[in-house]
Amino acid sequence: MIFMYIIMGILAISIFLGAYRLLKGPSASDRAVALDALTNITTALLVLIAYLSERFIYLDVALVYAILAFVGVIAIARYLEGGL
């Protein structure tokens, strides 16, 4: 059980580091990659919270969040590439 809380702390630290890169990224593509990393980290955190709270409906929330985040990142990448 302690191991899960250590993992949650590592995920929280990585969220702060990803948010820093999102805000201070030197280019738009770096910010898009940071956003993609943040959505993956947040999805992992949602799965961990579902496991710790034993409410597995949160897994459905994590799945929907991951799908929407993937579509959003693809849309941002297409915009940055110049195509609509």
C-alpha positions in Angstrom: 0.0 0.0 0.0 2.9 2.4 0.8 4.2 1.6 -2.7 1.1 3.0 -4.3 1.4 6.3 -2.4 5.1 6.5 -3.5 3.9 6.1 -7.1 1.3 8.8 -6.6 4.0 11.1 -5.3 6.2 10.4 -8.3 3.2 11.1 -10.6 2.5 14.4 -8.8 6.1 15.5 -9.2 6.0 14.6 -12.9 2.8 16.6 -13.3 4.6 19.7 -11.9 7.6 19.1 -14.2 5.3 18.7 -17.2 3.3 21.8 -16.3 6.6 23.7 -16.1 7.6 22.5 -19.6 4.1 23.4 -20.9 4.4 26.9 -19.6 8.1 27.5 -20.4 8.5 25.4 -23.6 10.7 27.2 -26.1 8.4 26.2 -29.0 4.9 25.2 -29.7 5.8 21.6 -30.5 7.5 21.3 -27.1 4.4 22.5 -25.5 2.3 20.0 -27.5 4.5 17.2 -26.4 4.3 18.4 -22.8 0.6 18.4 -23.0 0.5 14.9 -24.3 2.8 13.8 -21.5 0.6 15.5 -19.0 -2.5 13.7 -20.3 -0.8 10.4 -20.1 0.4 11.0 -16.5 -3.1 12.2 -15.5 -4.6 9.0 -17.0 -2.2 6.9 -15.0 -3.1 8.9 -11.8 -6.8 8.3 -12.5 -6.2 4.6 -12.8 -4.2 4.6 -9.5 -6.9 6.5 -7.7 -9.5 4.0 -9.0 -7.4 1.1 -7.6 -6.8 2.8 -4.3 -10.5 3.8 -3.8 -11.8 0.5 -5.1 -14.3 2.4 -7.3 -13.6 1.0 -10.7 -16.0 3.3 -12.5 -13.0 5.7 -12.5 -11.4 3.4 -15.0 -14.2 4.3 -17.4 -13.5 8.0 -16.7 -9.7 7.4 -17.3 -10.5 5.6 -20.6 -12.7 8.4 -21.9 -10.2 11.0 -20.8 -7.4 9.2 -22.6 -9.4 9.0 -25.8 -10.4 12.7 -25.7 -6.8 13.7 -24.9 -5.5 11.6 -27.8 -8.0 13.3 -30.2 -7.0 16.7 -28.8 -3.3 16.1 -29.3 -3.9 15.0 -32.8 -5.9 18.1 -33.5 -3.1 20.3 -32.1 -0.5 18.5 -34.1 -2.5 19.0 -37.3 -2.9 22.6 -36.5 0.8 23.1 -35.9 1.6 21.3 -39.1 -0.5 23.7 -41.0 -3.3 21.5 -42.2 -6.9 21.6 -41.3 
